[in-house]
Amino acid sequence: VSTEVRLRTYGKHTFTCKTVCGHKKKLICGIDIECGDPPDEPRNVSCVQHGTDGHPTCTWDKGRLTYIHTTYVVQ
């Protein structure tokens, strides 16, 4: 079985596949899909470290809201 679904709203969407036998339904499989925008490239990146052994603290402008979980890594 296959299908195509066009998602027009942001956020998490859950799809499931079930069998029906008489009065009973059985979950066969499912998937969660998160829809959103790709993140913008961070702007105005600034890092400050106090002393030679201190841990750097960084800030930046993330840009637009993505509507999905986004993780940023400073390298």
C-alpha positions in Angstrom: 0.0 0.0 0.0 1.3 3.5 -0.8 -0.1 6.9 -0.7 0.9 10.5 -1.3 -0.1 13.2 1.2 0.5 16.9 0.7 1.0 18.7 4.0 0.0 22.4 4.1 0.4 23.1 7.8 3.5 23.3 10.0 4.0 21.0 13.0 3.9 17.3 13.8 1.7 15.0 11.7 1.1 11.3 12.7 0.1 8.7 10.1 -0.9 5.2 11.0 -1.7 2.0 9.2 -4.3 -0.4 10.7 -6.0 -3.6 9.8 -9.7 -4.1 10.6 -10.9 -7.6 11.2 -14.5 -7.8 12.4 -14.8 -5.5 15.4 -11.0 -5.4 16.1 -8.5 -2.9 14.8 -4.8 -3.6 14.9 -2.0 -1.0 14.5 0.5 -2.3 11.8 2.8 0.7 11.5 3.0 4.5 11.8 5.2 7.5 11.2 5.5 11.0 12.7 6.4 13.7 10.2 7.4 17.2 11.3 6.9 20.0 8.7 8.6 23.4 8.8 11.1 25.7 7.2 14.8 25.1 7.0 16.8 27.2 9.4 18.4 30.4 8.3 22.2 30.7 8.5 23.0 32.2 12.0 23.8 35.9 11.9 25.7 38.2 14.4 27.6 35.3 16.0 29.5 36.5 19.1 31.5 34.4 21.5 33.1 35.5 24.8 35.6 33.6 26.9 36.8 34.8 30.3 40.4 33.7 31.0 42.4 31.0 29.2 40.5 28.2 31.0 37.0 29.6 30.8 34.2 28.1 28.7 33.2 30.2 25.8 29.6 31.6 25.8 28.2 32.3 22.3 25.1 34.1 21.1 23.6 34.6 17.7 20.4 35.6 15.8 18.7 32.4 14.7 16.6 34.0 12.0 13.1 32.9 11.1 11.0 30.4 13.1 11.4 26.9 11.7 8.4 25.2 13.3 10.6 22.1 13.8 13.2 21.1 16.4 16.5 22.7 15.4 19.9 22.2 17.0 22.7 24.6 16.5 26.4 23.7 16.9 29.3 26.1 17.2 32.6 24.7 15.8 
